[in-house]
Each structure stands twice: as structure tokens, then as C-alpha cells.
Amino acid sequence: MSIWVKICGLTTVDAVETSVAAGADAVGFVLAPGSPRTLDAPSARRLAERVPPTVETVGVFRGQPLGEVLDLAVRSGVRSVQLHGDETPSDVAAARAAGFRVIRAVDAGAYAAEPEEARVAFAEDALLIDAADPGAGATFDAAPLLAAPPHRPWILAGGLAPDNVERLVGELGPVGVDVSSGVESSRGVKDLGLIREFVAAARRL
């Protein structure tokens, strides 16, 4: 099965269109404050409207109240929400009830410390395992994942780039990958050539 690929932190029409043409399965728009990639809802909507229905549009949130998340998600027109924060299982359930697919993002260390009953309680649509500082381009210690891999399909993020994604997919076994800074020429500025290279490299296995 072909690996699922998300290109995140998109801010321009060119980057969106390149990601779609390269074969990305999803594109992400940062709707959390404090990132060089942050968009307001109207800007995200203008980009999301250029994405065909076969490609998932994801709003990325970090530590924001659920009401704010849902309001921004509705106004931006995304179909999925990616939650980095202290959301509870009831928050995930509420977002799903509002009609959104939910990607729960958790750093590798926190995931390793979660008891299995807590993992099951979230009932998210997709699990994303990331570095401690999302979007910073840093990898994480994969030893805990190798020792106790998730018992369900999961998405890998954190420090991925065209020159390491094939190896890390082979070593860790995710069903999907999520990249942002690894396809940038400078922080927050997407490199169209790197986007194409990343999608091709992720699917090389």
C-alpha cells in the first residue's frame, strides 16, 4: 500500500498546487498562533478552496480551546483538524461530532508514557507521532517506538526531509508521513522542488 503523505504549513497557492500535483494525500494549514506559517481563517479558506476533494485539507492547532478550534476550522473550510495539545477524549469526540476528521498529534515521549487504556479512550481518526517541538525540523529518539510500536496504524512527523524519509519509513513502519520544515528553503518558506522530492522519496519503498 502506498504511504500516505501530508505536506504541512502551506501558505501560498504555488505550494498548494505543487503538493497536489506531486501526489500528496493531504495538505495542512497552520491555524495556531506563533508559527511563521500561521494563517488566518480567510487566507486558509482561499487556499483550501483550491484543493480537490480527493486531497484532505487539515487545520493544525496547538493548545487552543476547543471552541476556538472548531470556529477556525469552520471558517477556514478544512475537513480535518490536527490537535497538538492537552485535548481530552471528550474534545476529540466533540470535534468528530462537529463533522471533522481528527488527527491526534502527540510527541513520541508522551505517547510512550500513555497507558493503553488512555490511548484507546481518545478514539481519534488518525494518530500522529511527532517531535516535542512540532514544525522545528527536529527528529526524536525512536528507541521507545521501536521497543513498543503502536498497535494501530500511525503517521510519522518530526525532522523528516527528502534525504531521510525513505529510511525512517523503512525503520519505523508508519502508514503515513507529515512534513513541514523539511521541504523549506528558509523557515516558513516552502521549496517547490523539495516538495516534489519528498513525495517521491516517501513512496520509494
Helices and strands as residue ranges (DSSP letters): E 4-7, H 13-22, E 26-30, H 41-48, E 56-62, H 66-76, E 80-84, H 89-97, E 101-107, H 108-113, H 116-122, E 126-130, H 143-147, E 155-157, H 165-172, E 176-179, G 181-183, E 184-186, E 189-190, H 192-202
